[in-house]
């Protein structure tokens, strides 16, 4: 009877990788069978990315052996790995935004065929065949930069298939997808598996990858700590193996009886984005706003902080009107906003943690034109401690931190300004499961201190773990208001999709 090693498409044995004395991987065995979907789980820094780099030929292992398609690979680089059928789809998809769908799909294929000139007709045929293979229709002449995220991902999958991929590695494949788009992607993955194409998922959204995976491999601190059939795992057991601790989600405490109304939104509308948005937010309440992509939820979030100018409607905080379309006025009214895309909108990545936290507090530490640097550093350090930011010191650049710690720095910036209302757009997008639970704890703790919090998210478990009430949006309108502690995930998903 053959072993997993005998039949494996990918067969890594005792892989160890060291960087200047740091062991990123410690004697890891890893196999992937043809047509098998493997969930590779682990927190940031667990060794997942290093393992993927070794399989794809980006990095050599320090010790151990690599076999691909039954052949020993003592020397491996990205070209050799790709020629053997290994394709990686990164989070940014690595597409050419100014080229067409057909050009993006066929580019690598024509390159490997050593064509001297680009052949438009052949490219269109390559692209059409790849799209038909997964049962998807996309305009071959459309420029990729104009496509929605879900279609960009499909183009990246088709590019891999056109290059005769036998293994597709997907890095965070569902981060920017709606529930409906995730279901579609899962269907495509099942179709590829039926054709013998293997898939490795690297994802923080555990429930989604478990649905289409046969096997789970968990890394922690460079070691393989768990492996087995996906049917033997659930999100709770996976979380335990990834973190080494039980991470329990505790529902938020009740809103205090007679709590004051902090924010009132009445008839907020913007043509083409949202219409007649009205709600109240109590002190200590966590209000969720959800909806599929294009529902208007992000535009509403930005309008609450003045980043989108509504055509009509009114916002008041603690009874005082807040001018719409004016972020400075919103800030003066003690509204805080942490954006979904912290990398381009929320943080100065090359600057220090201190500067990121201090940017809104310079006035509070300035007297007669002189900045009290000691007070500024002390306050920043206090927030880093309170939010459990893991960093060597306050002068480390934000880009050196993990996603979860970057999100805590973004929170610290606003919390240092003592907001009354805090709008969190996708508070745990791109963070690992341990950091996600910690951020949820922070949200619930802030609410218990009387801050009103609005969570904009399409992560249903996140909404159910944090929110007292959940508003469901569709086509720019609020269509449902649900009790966050009484509604089930299945019911919430049904309301979103119906």
N, C-alpha and C positions, 0 to 999 in steps of 0.2 A: 504494500500500500504506500503510495507516494505521500511525502510530507508537504507542508506548506512551502518549505524552502525549494522542493523539487519542481513545483508548478508555478511558483511566483513570477510575476512580471518584474516586480521590484523586490530585491532581496538584499537588505543591509544586515551585516553581522558584526556585532561588537564595535559599532561606530563610536569613536571618541573624538571630540574636537576641543582643542585647547587654544585660547588666545592669550598670549603673554601671561601664562600662569593661571588664567581663569578657565575652568573646565565648563564649556557650554553644553557638551553632551558627554555622557559617561557610560560607555559600553552598551549602546542601545541596539537591540535587534528590531528590525521593522520589515514586514513583508506586505505586499499588495498583490492580490490575485487578479488575473484578467476579468474584467466585468464586475469587480468588487468596488464598493464605495466604503471608504475608511474615514471616520471622523478622527482627526488628530486634534486632541484637546489639551489645553494647558494655559496657565496664566501668562501674561507678558513676562519674558525672561526665562520661560521654562525650557526653551530649546527648540520650539516648533520651527521658527524661522531658519535656524541653523540646519535642522534636518532637511528642510525643503531646499535650502541652498546646496547641500551636498547631493541630493537626488538630481537637481537640475544642473549640476556642474559648475555652479557659481563659486563654491568653496570646496577644497579638498578636505577629507577627513584626516585627522592626525593619526588615527589608528583604525583598523577594521577593514572590511572588504565591501565592495559594491558590485552587485550583479544586476544587469538590466536585460530582460528578455533572455535569460539563461546564460548570458555572456559576462564573464568577469571584466570589470572596467577599472584597471589599475590607474589609468589616466582618464580623467573626465573633465570636459568643459561644456559650456552651454550648447555649442554646436553639435558635439557628439551626443549629448543627452537628447537634444531635440531630434536629431536624426534617428535616434533609437525609439522615438515616439513619446517623449516626455514634454508636455507643454504646461506652462504656468500662466494662470490668469491672475494678475495682481489686482489689488483694490482699485487702482486708477485705470485698469484695463490696458494701459500702454498702447493705445490706439493713436493713429495720426488724425488729429481733429479736422485738419483742412482737406483731407482726402475723402473720397466717396466710400460708401459701404462696400461696393465691389472691390475697390482698390485696397482697402484695409484687409478684407478677407483673403484676397489672392496674393498680396504682396510677398509674404514669406514663401509661399509655394513657388512663385515664379523665380524668387531669389535662389531657392534650393535647386531648381531645375536649370540654374545657370543661364537663364535667358538674357541675351544681350540687350534686348529692347522690351519695354512694357507692351503687352498685347491686350488691348482693351476688350476685344471680343472673348478671348480666352479667360480673362479675369472675370468677366460677367458670368461665364459658364461655370467657372470654379465656385463663384459666390452663390449662384443660383442652386447648384447641386448641394452645397453645404447647408443652405437655408432649408431646402426641401427635406434634407435628411432629419432635421429636428422639427419639421412641420411648422415653420414660421415664415411670415411674409414681411419683408422690410424693403422699402424702395432702394434699389441698388445704386441709384444716382444721388441719393441724399448724402449731404455732408455729415460726417459723424458728429461734429460739434453741435449740430442741431437736433440730435436724437436725445430722447429721454434716457435716464440711467439704465433702465431695464433693457432697452434695445441695444445700448452700447455693450452691455454684458453679453447679449446674444450674438452680437457681431464678433466679440472676442472668442466666444465658444466656437463659432463657425470658422474663424481663422485657424483655431487649433485643429478642428476636424479636417479642414482643407489641407493641413500639413500632416495628415495621417496620424493624428495623436492616438496613442494606445493608453496613455494616462494623462488626465487633465487634473492639475492641482489648482484648486480654487481658494484664494485668500480672501476671507470675509465675503463670501458671495452674496449674502442677503442683507448686508448692512444698510444699503440705501433703497431696498425694495419694499414695496407695500405687501400686505398679506396676500393679495390676489396675485401679484407678480411672483412671490415666493412659491405659491402653489404651481404656477406655470413652470418655473424653473425646476421644481421637483419632478414634474412630469417629464421634462426634457432629460433630466438626469436618469430617470428610470428607462427611458428609450435608449439612451447611450449605453447603459449597463447591459441591456438586452442584446446590443450589438457587440459586446465584449470590451467596450471602453471602460477602463477603471477610473475612479475619481478619488482624490484626497480632498477632504474639506478641512480648512482651518477657519474656525468660526467661534465667535463668542455667543451666538444665538444657538444654544444647545438643543432646544426642543426641535428646531427646524431640521438640523442635520441628522438627528437621531432617526427622523422619519424615513430617510432614504439611505441610511448607512447600514451595512451588514456588520461592520466591526468598529470598535472604538479602541483607540490607543491614547493613553493619558501620560503626559510628561510633567514632571515637577522638578525644578532645580537641576535640569539636565539628565535626569534618570527616568526610565520608563517605570511608572508606579502602578499602572493598571492596563489590562488588555483583555478583550473578550467580545462576544457577540453583542451587538447593539441592544438586543432584546433584554439583556441582563442589566442594562443601565437605565436610569432616568436622570432628570436634571439635578435632582438632589444628590444622588450618589456620585454623579460626575463632578458636581461642585465640591463634594467632600474630597475626592481623589485629587482634584486640581489644586485645592487650597490647603489640604491637610486639616481642615476644620469644618464643623457643621455651620452653614450659613443659613440661618432661619430668617425668613421675611416676616416681620411683625406688622400687623396693620396699624395705621396711625391712630393715635388716641382721639377720643371724641372732641369735636369742636365745643368749646365752652358754651354753656347755656347763656344766652343773652349777649353773645359776642358781637362787637360792633361791626358794621359793614365798612370794610376798608376801601374797596373799589366798586364803583358802579359803572357799567358800560351800557349805553342806551343807543340803539339804532345805528350802530357803526356799519357803514356801507362803503364799498368801493367797486365801481363798475368793472366787471370781468374778474373780480377776486373774491369778494364776500358781500353778503347782504343782510341787513337788519340783525346784526350781532348784539345781543343783549344778555347780560348776566350780572350777578352780584358776587362779591368775594368777601367772606367774613375773616376776621382776625383769627389766625390759627387754622384756617381751612386750606386744604390742598385740592385744587380744582384741576381736573384733567381735561384737555381738549384734544380729541383725536379725529382721524378721518383718513381716507386713502389719499395717495399722492394726487394733488390737484384739487383737493377738497377745500382748500383755502386756509388750512390750519396755520401754516407758517406765515402767511400774509397777515392774519389776525394777530399772531404773536408779535410781529414787527410793528404793526399799527399801534399796539398797546404801549410800545416804547418810542413811538414817533418816527420809526424808520420807514414806514409806509404811510402816505398821506391819504386818509379816507375822504370820500366826497361829502359825507355827512355823518352825523352822530356825535355823541358826547362821552367823555370819560371824566369821572370825578374820583379823587382819592381823599378819604377822610372828610368828605363833604365839599372839598374845594375843586373847582373845575381845572382840568389839565389841558392846555392847548394841544390839539392833535397835530401830528406831523412835525413835532419839535422834540428831538431826543434830549436836549438840554433842559427843557421844561419838564419832561418826564423824570429826568434824573433829580431835578430840584424837588419834584413831588415825591421823591424817594421810591421811585419805581426802578428796579434793577432788571437787567436783561442779559442772560447768558445764551449766546447763539448756538445753533446746532453745529455749525462749522467753526469750531474754535481755532482751527489751524489758520484760516484766512480772515476770520471776522472777530475772533474773541481774544487772541493773545498776540504779543510781540515775541515770536518764537526765538529770535536770536538774542533778545534781551534777558536780563536776569529775572529770577523769580521776584526779587525785591522790587525791581522797577515795574513789573507787571502788576503787583499788588498795590504799589504806592501811587500809581498814575492818577488815581482819583482822590488821593489824600494829601497832596502836596500843600493845599491851602490850610489844612488842619494842623500841619507841622511847620508852618512858616510864620515868623513874627518879625515885623519891621523889615521885611524883605530878606530875612536870613532863614535858611532851611535848617530845621533841627533834625540832622541826619540820624542821630542816636534814637530819637523818638520814633522816626519812620522805620528804622531797622527793627526796633523792639516790637512795634505793632505788627509788622509783616511776619516776624518770627513767631509771634503769638498766634496769628491766624494759621500759619503753617502747622504749628503744634496742635491747635484745636481741630484742624481738618485732617490731621495725620498724613501730611504730605511727606513722601519719602524722597529726600534730596540731601546731598552732602552739606549744603549751606544755602543761604538766601541769595548768594551771588552766582549760583549755577544757572546756565541758560535754560529757559523753559523747554527748548527743543531736546534737551538731554533727558527729559522726564518721560515716563510711560503715559499712555493716554489717560489712564485713571488719575494720575497725579497732575497732569495738565488741566483736567477738568476741575480738580480741587483748587488749583491756582486761579482759574477763571471764577470760581465761586468765592474765593477769598477776596478777590478784587472788589466784588460787589458787597460782600458781607461787611467788609471794613468800612463801608459807607452807611451802614445801618439802614437798609431799605425797609420799607413797610410792606411793599409788594415785590415779589421776585418772580420773574417770568423765565422759566427754564425750557428752552427749546431743545428737545432730544438730550436730556441730561446725562444719559449713559451710552450714547452712540460711540462705538469703537473702543469701549473699555472692557477689561476682562471681568469675569464673573465675581471675583472677590471684591474688586473696586466698585463694581455695580452695586453690590449689596451694601457696601460702605456708603456710597453716595445716597442710596435710598434711606439709610439710617440718618444721614445728615439732613436730608429733606424733612423727614418726620420730626427730627429734633428741632429744626428751625421753626416748623409749624407749632410745636409745643411751646415755643417762646413767643408766639403771637404774630409771627410774620405770615402774611397771606401769600400762598404760593400757587402759581399756575404752571402746570406741567404739560407741555405740548409734545405728544409722542404717538407713534403707531406701534410701540412695543406693548402688547396687551398685558403680559405679566407685570411689567413695570407700572402700568396704570393701576392695576388691581392691588399691587403691593403698597402703593403710596397715596392713592386719591380717595377723598371722601365722596366727591361727586365727579362724574365724567360726562362731558358734553360731546356728542357725536356730530361731526359735520359732514355734509355731502353737498357738492356743487355750490359751495360758498355759504350754505345756510346751516344753522343748528337744527338737527332733525330729532334729537333725543337728548334727554337729561336723565342719567342713570345714577343709582346709588352704588358707589364704588365698592362697598363692602357687601352688597347683596347680589350683584350681577356675577354670573360665571364667565370664564374666558370664552367658552363656546357661544354663549348668548351674545357677548360683546362682539365677537368675530362675526356672528350672524347679522347683527345690527349694522356693522361696518360694510359688509359685502352685499346686503340686500338692497 
